[in-house]
Amino acid sequence: MAIEVELPREIELSIKSNKNLDALVRKRIERDILEDIKNDIFISKIFDTLLKRSDLSEDDVNKLDHKMKREIMEKLGWR
């Protein structure tokens, strides 16, 4: 799978002026993205496991979500 990454202009110019940086930056981006994806999958599996054991329905979760946000907004004076 190919992913296009837009780099800041300064980095792009540095890479163009030094071809050795291209491989270094490419490997760093690949490693960081791979690590982030692995962590996201791990966290997703943990939440899936926890939710399987839950007696709450999706509607219950939505109600709790809105109630908590409403109370936080009131305490912060945003409402």
PATI-175815 format. One line per field, with one value per residue: x, y, z of N, C-alpha, C in turn; residue in three letters; chain. Coordinates in Angstrom, 2 decimals. Layout:
// residues N
nc1	(X:...)
nc2	(Y:...)
nc3	(Z:...)
cac1	(X:...)
cac2	(Y:...)
cac3	(Z:...)
cc1	(X:...)
cc2	(Y:...)
cc3	(Z:...)
residu	(Ala:...)
chaine	(A:...)
END
This chain:
// residues 79
nc1	(0.85:0.60:1.37:0.92:2.87:2.94:5.50:6.91:7.99:10.70:11.95:11.54:13.13:15.65:15.94:15.97:18.38:20.19:20.63:21.02:19.51:16.94:16.41:16.81:14.82:12.55:12.59:12.32:9.77:8.19:8.69:7.66:4.96:4.18:4.53:2.62:0.25:0.25:-0.03:-2.56:-4.19:-3.82:-4.93:-7.54:-8.32:-8.23:-10.31:-12.44:-12.54:-13.17:-15.66:-17.23:-17.86:-19.53:-22.62:-23.91:-25.84:-25.50:-27.02:-27.20:-24.52:-24.27:-26.06:-24.79:-22.42:-23.31:-24.44:-22.19:-20.58:-22.27:-22.39:-19.69:-19.35:-21.08:-19.80:-17.46:-18.46:-19.33:-21.85)
nc2	(-1.16:2.16:5.30:8.73:11.36:14.60:16.81:19.41:22.41:23.20:20.80:19.29:20.71:20.33:17.57:17.36:18.59:16.90:13.74:11.49:11.94:11.39:8.56:8.12:9.76:8.63:5.99:6.59:7.79:5.63:3.79:5.18:5.51:2.82:1.99:3.64:2.68:0.00:0.44:1.70:-0.40:-2.25:-0.85:-0.62:-3.32:-3.84:-2.16:-3.34:-5.84:-5.05:-3.86:-6.00:-7.27:-5.52:-4.31:-2.16:-0.45:0.88:3.17:3.83:4.53:6.76:8.53:8.85:10.02:12.50:13.60:13.86:15.63:17.86:18.52:19.09:21.34:23.10:23.35:24.60:26.96:27.38:27.19)
nc3	(0.00:-0.84:0.56:0.57:1.75:2.91:3.34:5.39:3.77:4.25:5.02:2.74:0.89:2.03:1.74:-1.02:-1.55:-0.41:-1.09:0.53:2.74:1.91:1.95:4.67:5.89:4.72:5.78:8.49:8.59:7.70:9.80:12.03:11.30:11.08:13.75:15.03:13.85:14.74:17.51:17.54:16.60:18.67:20.89:19.95:19.94:22.66:23.60:22.22:23.48:26.12:25.68:24.85:27.18:28.39:29.74:28.83:26.41:23.07:22.93:25.66:26.15:24.47:25.74:28.24:27.36:26.29:28.60:30.30:28.82:28.76:31.50:31.99:30.37:31.67:34.18:33.40:32.62:30.06:29.24)
cac1	(0.00:1.37:0.82:1.59:3.08:3.39:6.47:7.11:8.85:12.10:12.44:11.56:14.30:16.83:16.02:16.37:19.79:21.02:19.92:21.12:18.40:15.70:16.24:16.71:13.50:11.55:12.59:11.80:8.32:7.62:8.77:6.73:3.59:3.96:4.37:1.32:-0.81:0.25:-0.61:-3.99:-4.84:-3.77:-5.93:-8.85:-8.63:-8.52:-11.66:-13.39:-12.65:-13.90:-17.06:-17.96:-18.31:-20.36:-24.07:-24.44:-26.16:-24.94:-27.86:-26.75:-23.22:-24.52:-26.67:-23.73:-21.50:-23.93:-24.59:-20.88:-20.17:-23.12:-21.96:-18.36:-19.57:-21.68:-18.77:-16.49:-19.16:-19.53:-23.29)
cac2	(0.00:3.41:6.44:9.97:12.20:15.95:17.30:20.87:22.88:23.20:19.42:18.90:21.33:19.66:16.25:17.54:18.99:15.81:12.50:10.52:12.22:10.82:7.21:8.25:10.30:7.64:4.91:7.13:7.95:4.28:3.22:5.89:5.17:1.43:1.94:4.25:1.76:-1.13:0.92:1.92:-1.72:-2.80:-0.14:-0.99:-4.67:-3.74:-1.62:-4.35:-6.83:-4.45:-3.61:-7.27:-7.61:-4.43:-4.44:-0.91:-0.41:2.05:4.31:4.19:5.20:8.09:9.35:9.19:10.94:13.83:14.09:14.27:16.84:18.96:18.90:19.72:22.68:23.92:23.64:25.55:28.20:27.52:27.04)
cac3	(0.00:-0.92:1.28:0.23:2.92:2.56:4.32:5.38:2.66:4.65:4.98:1.34:0.26:2.57:1.13:-2.43:-1.62:0.11:-1.44:1.63:3.66:1.37:2.49:6.12:6.22:4.30:6.76:9.75:8.44:7.66:11.14:12.92:10.90:11.45:15.20:15.37:13.43:15.68:18.78:17.32:16.52:20.02:21.70:19.43:20.42:24.10:23.75:21.76:24.55:27.23:25.29:24.76:28.53:28.91:29.65:28.30:24.99:22.39:23.34:27.02:26.02:23.91:26.79:29.20:26.66:26.23:29.98:30.80:28.10:29.22:32.85:31.88:29.81:32.72:35.19:32.81:32.33:28.62:28.99)
cc1	(0.90:0.62:1.61:1.65:3.59:4.27:6.51:8.15:10.34:12.70:12.55:12.79:15.60:17.03:16.49:17.85:20.72:20.27:20.00:19.99:17.10:15.43:16.04:15.31:12.40:11.45:12.00:10.28:7.64:7.59:7.74:5.28:3.25:3.72:3.02:0.17:-0.89:-0.39:-2.12:-4.75:-4.90:-4.85:-7.34:-9.26:-8.95:-9.94:-12.71:-13.62:-13.46:-15.38:-17.87:-18.55:-19.30:-21.85:-24.72:-24.74:-25.50:-25.72:-27.47:-25.45:-23.41:-25.13:-25.64:-22.76:-22.06:-24.08:-23.26:-20.41:-20.97:-22.67:-20.59:-18.51:-20.15:-20.63:-17.75:-17.13:-19.38:-21.00:-24.05)
cc2	(1.24:4.51:7.67:10.85:13.55:16.48:18.82:21.25:22.82:21.80:18.96:19.46:20.67:18.29:16.37:17.89:17.88:14.49:11.44:10.71:11.57:9.45:7.26:8.72:9.29:6.51:5.37:7.26:6.59:3.65:3.86:5.55:3.75:1.30:2.52:3.31:0.56:-0.72:1.13:0.60:-2.35:-2.17:-0.51:-2.38:-4.67:-3.23:-2.61:-5.40:-6.29:-4.27:-4.89:-7.66:-6.59:-4.73:-3.19:-1.05:0.83:3.31:4.78:4.98:6.61:9.03:9.78:10.21:12.35:14.44:14.61:15.56:18.06:19.45:19.57:21.15:23.61:24.31:24.64:26.88:28.43:27.43:27.93)
cc3	(0.00:-0.18:0.90:1.47:2.45:3.69:4.28:4.31:3.02:4.57:3.54:0.63:0.75:1.93:-0.32:-2.54:-1.13:-0.08:-0.33:2.63:3.20:1.99:4.01:6.54:5.87:5.34:8.09:9.69:8.44:9.04:12.07:12.59:11.30:12.96:15.63:15.01:14.38:17.01:18.65:17.28:17.91:20.90:21.25:19.92:21.92:24.32:23.29:22.84:25.72:26.90:25.17:26.11:29.10:28.74:29.08:26.81:24.37:22.77:24.75:26.97:25.47:24.94:27.82:28.61:26.68:27.63:30.52:30.12:28.55:30.59:32.84:31.37:30.86:33.78:34.68:32.45:30.85:28.24:29.91)
residu	(Met:Ala:Ile:Glu:Val:Glu:Leu:Pro:Arg:Glu:Ile:Glu:Leu:Ser:Ile:Lys:Ser:Asn:Lys:Asn:Leu:Asp:Ala:Leu:Val:Arg:Lys:Arg:Ile:Glu:Arg:Asp:Ile:Leu:Glu:Asp:Ile:Lys:Asn:Asp:Ile:Phe:Ile:Ser:Lys:Ile:Phe:Asp:Thr:Leu:Leu:Lys:Arg:Ser:Asp:Leu:Ser:Glu:Asp:Asp:Val:Asn:Lys:Leu:Asp:His:Lys:Met:Lys:Arg:Glu:Ile:Met:Glu:Lys:Leu:Gly:Trp:Arg)
chaine	(A:A:A:A:A:A:A:A:A:A:A:A:A:A:A:A:A:A:A:A:A:A:A:A:A:A:A:A:A:A:A:A:A:A:A:A:A:A:A:A:A:A:A:A:A:A:A:A:A:A:A:A:A:A:A:A:A:A:A:A:A:A:A:A:A:A:A:A:A:A:A:A:A:A:A:A:A:A:A)
END
